[in-house]
Amino acid sequence: MFFWKKKKKEKDFESKFEELSATVLTEKDYKNTRKIEQYVVERLEQMIEVTKEIEDEKAEYRLVTSYLNDVQLLEDMPGEERKQIADVASNVVQLNAARTEFLNSAKKLSDAQFAQIEQQEAGMPDAIRRFTANEMYRDTLKKDMKYLEREKSEWNLRREYLGHQQKSLKNLLYVVVGLAATAAVAFVILQIILERDFYYWWMGLIFVTAVLVCTLYLKIQSDGSEIASAERNLNRAILLQNKVKIKYVNIENAVDYAREKYHVRSARELEEQWQYYLEAVKEREKYQRTNEDLEYFNGRLVRILSKYRLYDAQVWITQAAALVDPKEMVEVKHGLIGRRQKLRQRIEYNLGIVKEQKAEAQQLLDKVGTMRPQVEKILFAIDKLSEAE
């Protein structure tokens, strides 16, 4: 097992979340230049953030590709040259096995875990801090998404409730007017039949009708204002949820990649392995003081491999078994291919986000007023960054 080997096949990260909600700009908003400018600025911020992710992913992609090229170069070597390298690597493997046996009394890491951490020892503290920070940020974003989903549901329910209430009040208003008209007709008929004066009856009818009609009308108007307010708050919740979802997808992808890269379930587990590694290193240092042969063959292996202009000859010290056993080399290659495929998927996914956000921003260019030159300049810069290899 090697640090390039994939632990298990996971679900594509594109399917982790449903599509983002549709744009929240209403027809009225398209007449408001300030709202459109704010909306475009938010889209540009999202594109810049995603573009930075793409740059990091492309750098990692180039690194993995370089290692794959080294593997291919080693596999394509003539048999005699491969044998020379395998002979030296065999000595390295045997000496490493002796060292491992010495450390087995307090061994808490597998050979693959030890080799992986050893290869990335210099950057491991930063990797642990970054992994931990990403997990904490992911959890925060998850809580934010749940809160915004609840808020969105509440405003949607509020809008629907007010809509039904407004409709019921309108129907009641029609009923009141209808009853008032019916009563008026009845008063007229009774006046004619009884030949009596219904003055006070008329005043009472007019007063009651006026009070009911005014009360219902004012309530209908109030409901209309509250519906408009609920729609504004609903659109705001949708916009915030979209932004949080994009951040969550990227941070979740980063956490998933760290899990796969280090073969752990969490940052806490990686930190534990790092502590175990530091303890093991102390024991190893005691052993290596008297193990000059291992250092000699490590240096010899690097010198031989350096003649072939590999991207990183030093890394094969910890992967010497792959130089001896073709099956181990296949495992290394498959692990690298898996990492590169996942990186490619992440790059394509983020490029898709940038493309969608750019298309939406370009559609609104004619409506951003004096901001158009700055917006076009930023879009051009984003294009250059996202297209760069």
LINQUIPE-V273773 format. One line per field, one symbol per residue. ss: DSSP state (H for helix, E for strand, - for the rest). A space follows every 50 residues. Layout:
# LINQUIPE-V273773
ss->???
This chain:
# LINQUIPE-V273773
ss->------------HHHH------------HHH-HHHHHHHHHHHHHHHHHH HHHHHHHHHHHHHHHHHHHHHHHHH---HHHHHHHHHHHHHHHHHHHHHH HHHHHH----HHHHHHHHH-HHHHHHHHHHHHHHHHHHHHHHHHHHHHHH HHHHHHHHHHHHHHHHHHHHHHHHHHHHHHHHHHHHHHHHHHHH----HH HHHHHHHHHHHHHHHHHHHHHHHHHHHHHHHHHHHHHHHHHHHHHHHHHH HHHHHHHHHHHH----HHHHHHHHHHHHHHHHHHHHHH---HHHHHHHHH HHHHHH-------HHHH--HHHHH-HHHHHHHHHHHHHHHHHHHHHHHHH HHHHHHHHHHHHH-HHH-HHHHHHHHHHHHHHHHHHH--
